[in-house]
Amino acid sequence: MGKTLGLRIQEQVPAYGRNDKRGLWAMGCATAGAVTWAGMAVLARVGIARIGAIELMFLFAPLVIVPLGMELGRAMGGGGRLEALGRRLQPVGAALVVVAMWLPPGRKAGTWAAGWLVVCLLMAGGGVVELVRAAWGDAGESARATQTARAALAVARLDLAVGGAWLVASRLGMRPMGIQEPIGLLTAVHFHFAGFATATIAAATLQFAERRGEARWLRRLVWVVIAMPMVVAAGFVIAPAVKMVAAVLFSASVAGLAIAVRSRGREATDTTARILLQVAAGAIFAGMVLSAVYAVADYLGSDVLTIPQMARTHGILNAVGFCLAGLLGWLVETSTHRPVTDVRSFRVEVEREPVH
């Protein structure tokens, strides 16, 4: 009678469970935010809440878009301790923004809005760390697309800080550099949607294309997409001509991104993801046409498109059609094909089994 050694491999602390919980947390926050936003819209419609279309457009970002963008960035492999803390504080910061929007501009409203700025600064701090890591990463040709995607996620987080600062200035009633309302609040909207959300979608699109070896031209386009929001904002201070040219170039670059999202989205393996990404591509292409027309009309002094009209058309196409559908589309695709290497560790147990 002898004995032999038997091996039993037991999975230890699977990352799938942790990732699922984090994903459910993000989706729960976004869903609760959407319900809150819908309630605010109803209250504004019946006249109980004195909140205009631009204020409602902004609220859609911290309540719905930002938690989805945070989760997509994490699912793509980005984020450290600062981003993790920012994700945990996001629901609190979003609630404080709702209070800030309910109050008239002034010190109280600005103080409440500062809570959201804290969340944005945490994300931006993580973005700075990620930029440094991307800059010192492997410079080989095969790694450049990865570096660009990481840089895009980092810039997206920095955009949040800029948008949060403009929100606080707007709610305090400040007029930085002589910029009047609603331009101040629209700048906050700009950096949350055209900055944070668009850069995050661009990063996800690039990462998806990279896996298929088709990232060369898209990498160059992504750099333009993530850089132009700051140039557009600077145009408001420099000169009307600069603002117009920058807005047209940004619209063209995002239209190019729409083509990439449509092309890559058709290759997604999840049916829901394919549908969402096709909706996102179509919506933003139409939205960018409106944006370019508005930029030229504003420079020429024409009223063919006004700010309220842009909020009802371009704003909805961008916020709901592109940002919401695009983030959800890449989230679904990313979560469907999470790599097996997410399993953190295994425990090997040695058993002595009798041999009969």
N, C-alpha and C positions, 0 to 999 in steps of 0.2 A: 504494500500500500504506500503510495507516494503522494506528494503534494506538488502542485504547480502554482505559479503566480498568475493571477488574472487582473487585468487593468479595467478600471471603470472610470470613464471621463464624465465629470459632472459640470455642467455649465454654471459659472459663478457670476452673479451680478450682471445680467444681460442688459446692454445699453438700450435694447429695444423698449423695455418697460419704462426706463427713465425718459427716453425720447418721446414715447407715446404720451406720458404724463405731461411733459413740457408742451407738446403739441396741443393736447387737450386744453391746457391752461391758456395758451395763446388764442385758440379758437373760441374758448369760453369768454375770454376778455373781449375779443372782437365781436362776438355775438351780443354780449351784454351792452357793448358800446353801440352797436347798430340799433338795438332796442331803445337805448337812451336817446340816440340821435333822432330816431323816428318820433319819439315823444316830444322832443324839443321842437321838431319841425311842426308837429300838430299844434303845440302851444303857441308857436310863433304865428301860425296860420290863423288861429282864432283870436289873436291879439293879446293873449295872456302874457307871453314872453316877448319882450321888445328886442327881437333878434332878427337881423336882416339876412338877406341871401348870402352875403359874403361871410358873415359870422357863422352861418350854418355850414357853408362850404368848408371853413376852417375846422370846425368841430368834427367833421367827418374824418379828419386826419388823426388826431390823438385818440379818438374813440374807436376807430375801425382800421384805418390804413396802417398806422404805426405798429400796433401789435402784430399785424400780419407780416409787415416788413421785418420786424425784429425776429420773428420765428423763422422766416425764410432765410435770413442771414445766418441764424444759428444752425439751421438744417444744412446749409451749404458748407458748414465747417468753420464759420467765423464767430468770433466773440470770446471774451474772457470774463474775468470777474466783474469788471465795470459794466459790461453789457448785461451780464446776468443780474446785477443789482438794478440796472435800469429797467429790465423786463419785469422784475418783481414790483417796482414802484410805478410802472406805467399806469395801472388802473387808478392809483391814488392821484397821480399827476393829471390824468384825463378828467377825473371828477373835479379837481380844482379848476381846470380850464372851464368847465361848464359853469361853475360859480362865477368865475371871472367874466364870462360872457353875459351872464345874467345881470351883473352889476353895471352901472354906467361907468364910462372911463374915468379914472381917478386913482388915488393912492390905494384904495381897497382893492379895486379890480386888478391893479398891477401886482399887488402883493399876492393875491390868489394865483395869478398867472405865473408868478415866479416858481410855484411848485412844479409846473410843467417844464420850466427851464432847467430845473435840477435834473429831471429825467433826461432831457436833451444833452446836458453837459456830461452826464455819465456815459451816454452813448458816444459822444464826441471824444471823450477821453480814451475810450476803447478804440475809436477810429484812429487816433493819433498813434497808439501803440501798434495797430495793424499796419498803418502806413510805413512805419519804421521797419517792421518785420518784412513787408513786401519789398521795400527798397533794398534790404540786405539779403534778400532771398537769391536763389539760383538764377543767374542771368541767362541761362541757356535758352535756345529757341523754344524747346518743348515746355519750358517753365514760364515763358513770358505771358501767355494767356492766363495762366493761373495767377501770376502776379497782378495782372490787370484786373481780373475779377476781384481779387482781394482789395486792390486799391479802390475799385468802384464801391465796394461795401464800406470801406473806410470813409470815402468822400461822402457817401450817403449819410453816415452818422454825423459827420461834420456839418452837413447841411441842416440837420435837425437843430444843432446849437444855434446856427444863424437864424433859422426860422423861429426858434424859441425866444431869442433875444428881441426880434422884431415884434413878436406877440406881446412881450412885456412892455415894450416901448409904446405900442399901440394902446394897450389897456391903461397905461399910466397917463395917456393923453399927450405924450411927448411928440415932438416933430423933429426927428434927427435929420440934420442937413437940410432942413426946411421942407422935408417931404410931408405932404398933407394926407389926411385920411380921405378915401379908403386905401390909398396907395401903401401906407404903412402896414395895414393888415393884409393887403394883397401880397405884399412881399413875404409875410409869414406863410401865407398860403402857397406861394411860389416855391419856397424852399422845402416845404413839407411834401408837396406833390411832384413838382417838376424836378426838385432836388432829390430828396430822400427816396421816395417811391420809385421814380424813374430810374435812378442809379441802381437801386436794388434789383429791379426787373432786368436792367441791362446786364448786371453781374450774373444773374441766374441764366440769362440767355447765352451769354458768353461761355459760362461753365458747361452748359449743355452742348454747345457747338464744339467746345474743346475736346470733349470725349469722342467726337466723331472726326477730329482732325480738320475742322473747317472754321478755324477761329482767326485766320490771318487778317482778313479785311474787317471782320467784326471787332477785333481788338482795337484797331485804329478808330473805328466809329465810336466805340464805348468811351474812349478818352475824350472825344469831342462832346459826347452827351453829358458826361459828368462835369466837364469844365464850363460849359456854356451858361448854366443857371447863374453862376457868379458874374459872368460877363454881362448877362442881361440886366442883372440888378445894378451893376456898376454903371450901365448906360443911363440909368435914371439920374445919376449924379454928373456924369461926364458931359453928355450932349445928346439931344434928341436923335441925331443921325446915328450915333453909336448905338443907342437903344434900339432903333429900328433895324439896323443891320444885324445886331446880335440876336434879336428876336427872330428874324427871318432865318438866320443860320441855325439857331437852336431848333426851330420848327422843322427845318430840312433834316437835321441830324436825327431828331426823334421820329420823323417819317421814315428815315432809313432804318431805325431801330424797329419800327412797326413791320417793315418788310422782313427783317430778321426774325422777329417774334412769330410772324405768320409762317415763315419757312421752317424754322426749328420746331414750332408748335405742331406742325403737321407730322413731325417725326416722333412726337411724344407717344409713349406706349399706353398711357391711360386715356380712355375715351373722354372722361370728364375734363381732364387737363387739356386735351386737344381742342375741345369746344370752347373752353374759357380763354385759351390763348388766341384762338381765331377771333373771338369777340373783342379781346383786348387790342389786337392788331388793327382791326377795322375801325374801332372807336377812336384810337389815338391818331390814326391817319387822317380821319375827318376832322378831329379836333385841332391838329396841327395846321391844316389848311385854314381853318378859321383864325387860328393864332397869327399866321403870317398875314392874312388879310387885315386883321385888326392892327397889327404893327405898322403896316404901310399906311392904312387909313388914319391912324392916330398921328403919324408923322406929317401927313398932308393936311391935317386939320379937318378931316371928314367925319361925319357922324353916321356913316353907314353901319358901323357896329359900335355900340356903347358898352360901357363896363357892365351895367345890369344885363344887357343882352348876352355878353360873353359869359357872365356867371351862369346864366340859364342854359347856354348851349355848350360852349367850350368847357366850362367848369364841370358840367355833368358828364360829358364825354370823357374828360380826363380823369375825374375822381372815381366815378363808378365804372365807366366803360373800360378804361385802361388800367388804372392803378388797382382797383378792387379785383377785376377779372384777371389781370396779369399776375398779381401776387398770389391769388388763389390757385391759378393754373400751375405755376411753378411749384407752389407748395404741395399740391396734389401729386405732381409728377415726382418731386423729390422724395416725398414720404413713401410713395409706392415702390421706389427702387433704392431704398437705403442699403448701403453695402453691408455685406456679412461681417466685415471687419469691425463693425460697431460693437460686436460682442467683446467685452473688456477683458475677461480672463476666464480661465478654466481651472478646475481643481481635479487633479489626477489622484485617484485613490487606488491603493494596491490591496487586493483582497487575496486571501489564501483559500482556494477552493479545492476541496478533496477530489482526487481522481479515483474513480471506482474501476 
